[in-house]
């Protein structure tokens, strides 16, 4: 018995609509091929004098070209993207210079059934004065993402202001160059495709200045990473032994000294008077404190892994020994032991620093 295949009427209607749009687009493309391509971009007018009317370039007249969507996307995804593009163009057509498909959806590299569909909108911002470039970029991204949610959760849209796009070509930006290398224009006003041709024919060449700027950035970031890593590692150990030493002195009823006096007071009180620490213990505290100070003052530019491991071992030893001493003192006095706030340790680095960072007066 022959069974009639069930067809979703909405999908059937959409397919019919898109087929009609494809047919119209194809006819317009045929007509545009008869137009002198270069003459249509600058100064093409119909009529003379006051009755003259400007004519938009063929790219705009041609509208959306869906051939690429059918080639690179499954039918369902292609339909969603078409509808999405039509919605965006109905709202922002006068501002959109190009719509480009790129990423794995175009190259097929690493693409799966759940991969994002990467879309770039190049938007003319030259007559928008109300927002800064950063504000405009953020607003465009939010708006394109908001519209995309109505059609597919796989759409990953990026919006690039025209001025930023040009700037990324003059001073080459890897993201934009990737867009030019792998992207394919689904909608273009005669802007993206010519630039892409320049790139692919080797006519977009990085300047010496842009190369120098990248080298300088690379060197600067390495220096920053080294400085931040060295300072961060030594600072954390410094603060740990200082906080532990202050805690022990306060447990014996003394006011907490400033960091540079911790080792001296531990020697006078915890070693000489209370006899709970050894001179070697205090030397470990003093060694970590002086080590950090030398780094902080620029006298030490870098640290070795072996050196850090030794200071880390000394710091852990001191913290664990002082914690054990305080627990025993509390037990003798019938008081509760120190409670470590695990939730606090999960807070951001800034919050921890604000609580524990030792400041010298």
Helices and strands as residue ranges (DSSP letters): H 9-32, G 38-40, E 45-46, G 49-51, E 53-54, H 58-62, H 67-72, H 75-92, E 96-102, H 104-107, E 117-123, H 133-148, E 155-161, H 162-170, H 174-182, E 184-188, H 192-200, H 208-251, G 259-261, H 262-265, I 266-273, H 279-296, H 305-333, H 342-345, H 349-356
